[in-house]
Amino acid sequence: MTPPGKFPDGFLWGTSSAAHQVEGDNRNNDWWQFEQQPGRIANGDSSAIACDHYHRYREDFALLREMKQNAHRLSIEWSRIEPSQGEFDSRQIRHYRDVLGELREQGIQPMVTLHHFTSPLWFSAKGGWAAAGAAHAFMPFVHRVIDELGDLIGLWCTLNEPNIYAVSGWMVGEFPPGSKGDVASLYRVLSNMRRAHELAYGAIKRSWPDSSVGLSHHRFLMLPASKHRRDRWAARAAELVLDRWPVAPGQLRNVVDAPSDYIGIAHYWGQMCAFDPRLSKDQFVRRFNVPGVPVTDMGLSADPTWMRLVLNDLRRLNKPVYITENGLATADDEWRQRYLKEILSNVQLAIEDGVDVRGYFHWTTMDNFEWARGYAMRFGLIDVDRKTLERRIKPSGRLYARIAQANSLPLDSAQ
Ligand code: BGC
């Protein structure tokens, strides 16, 4: 039994990041190309130098250590490792060996994501994830990572949020390739990603049977606007779009049912759903923020008690759970501090409910390039001066450090 307020022994305390959002100068991927098109990114931003983490990773990991972290989720940039199809860059492989080695030296366990929203230009030129053969084209990179970096990785995350990726790129048009309402491609992308996950899962387990392999699934909470049947249907329909992917022609399955050793959950927000017969383009669902619940700078409502609901939903799967992402887009760091305590107390309640949560990765380490929203969104526990790139741990980062060190919530946290 874990004493009240404490987290289970060995609980992983980390932050989460993605190569393109922090490294800088990732010129050889589809996002870089997309960013150069006028109007794609808020305020005319582009990832550019980002946080220059590519060169400053030692300094950044020292900050993680100062924040008492024992884990860190990061992604490996495919376009650096395989700049043209079938050609591998040994210098870049060495770079990531240094990065992972440095983390280990600092006593920080890496969780490594193989695909976090960016693909090499050669891959996107052939149709990217919507093209037949996409999963097979991804595999030589996966094999290279398995062979050359696998000894440094115990926790693997094959793909980041396939559903958000597919919806943003082929339905909403906020991610490359910027298509809107292309349902046929949406399902092709999801189907190819499902295949890629299965292939990668099998390949990693064959080489590293003791490693733990999963993917990060974005869980957006859809709440019915009323008890009325049609609103419950609307919430369910909205959930289906975001939680299911095709496993065979005409057959959809929940993403969390994919082969995996753990369930990775990214949870940030929720909205209400009402049936609206006028909205045929949106599957007859009107979504809106939950009245009375604070809205983050991303424009979506976020209530920390939802985390417990999301986690309890996974109990039936009887698998370890890692919260691969959770955080708040706000410049109000006091709100972030309150939110952190509330979220973690809800994680604790879910653990008491019987969900086997093994770790929490806060999104994100430092303020970074928030895709189409640019640099205006501030999710970080560390502030980055955009002119000098100087880092400064925010009060929320200090609070997180105290929690991680004690493996427990502060005594004043509401339960
Ligand atoms: C993505 C991150 C992103 C975060 C905040 C997640 O869906 O994995 O890359 O920065 O949400 O929007």
Residues whose N, C-alpha, C, O or C-beta is under 5 A from the ligand:
A	BS01	BGC	A18 I164
